[in-house]
Amino acid sequence: QVQLVESGGGLVQPGGSLRLSCAASGTIFSITDMDWYRQAPGKLRELVATISSGGNTGYAESVKGRFTISRDNAKSTVYLQMNSLKPEDTALYYCHTGIVYTDYWGQGTQVTVSS
């Protein structure tokens, strides 16, 4: 059973930073591609960043240059470093992976950017 547990969300002022973490279990993490998604109220869930098992990364245009995704295979953890946060980054952030045609999601961690 794959489990994903996010942490690190919170309230931050515009221009601030947060680092989200997602701890994975039940899978061979080192060969698993991982993603971060977010969903704001009234909006569709959107892909924010992705990292392959080999470390290749991809980002939504809206976060390029501000967010960095990384992984620590020894800890089975993927991170999302978020800098220069904007009010429009406010959302529930989810960790995701897809294994053998099955999607797995964490419970989400709330990020609120407000003064």
N, C-alpha and C positions, 0 to 999 in steps of 0.2 A: 504494500500500500504506500503510494507516494504521498508525502505530506510536505507542504510548504508553509512556513511560518514567517510572516513579515514583522518587522519592528523598525522603530526609528522615526515614525511620523510625529507631527506636533504642530504647534502654532509658531510661526516665524514672521518677522517683518519683511516687507519688500526689500530685496537686495541681500537678504540673508542666505544661509546655507543649512542644509540638512543632509544626513546620510542615512539612507534606508538599507536595511539588511533583510535577506531572505535565506533562512536555513532550510535545507532540503534533507529529507530522509526517505528511505525506501527505494532509492534508485542509485545506479552507478553514476554519481554526480559528474565525474570527470569526462564522461562521454555524452553528457546531456546538454543540449542547447537551452538557454534560459532567457526569459524576457521579463520586462516590466511594462505593465499597462496602467492606465489611469482612467477613471470615470468621474466626471464632474456632474453635479445635479442637472438633470434634464438633458444630458448629452450622452452620446454613445461611448462605449468603452473604446479607447484608442491605444495603439502600440506606442510606447515611449522610447524604449531602447531594447536591443537584443544583443546577446553574446553567444557565439557558438562554442562548442566544446574545444575548438582550437584557439579561441580567444579573439576571433574576428567580431567586430562590433558594428552596430548600425543604430541610427537615431532618427526620430521624427524631426522634421525641419524646425519645428517650434522650440526644440530644446538643444539643437546642435550648438556646440561651443559653451553650453552652460552645464549640461549634465554629462556624467561619465559613468558608464557601467563597467564593472569589473567582477572578477570571481576569484575565490580562494578554494581550490579543489581539496586541499587538505582539511578544510573546515566545512566542505559541502555548502558553501555560502556564496550568494551573489549579492553585490552591492550596487546602490545607485547614489552617487554623489551628486547633489543638486546645489548649484551655486547661482548667484544672481537671481534668486527666486522672484517671481512676479505674481500678482494676485490671480492671474489666469492659470497659474500652475496649481491652484487649489483644487483638490480632487481626492478621491480614494484611490490609493495606489496598490496594485495587485502584482504579485509575483506569479509567473506562469511557466509551465513547460508542457510539451506535447510528447508523449511516448507511445509508440505503437498505436497511432491514430486515436489516442485518448488525451484529452486536455485535463490538466491539473492546475488548480488555482489555490492561492492562499486566501486567507480571510480578509485581507486588505488592511492597510494602515492609512489613517487620515492625515493629509497634509493641508494645512490652512495657512495661506499667505495674506496677512492683513496687518495694517498699522493700528 
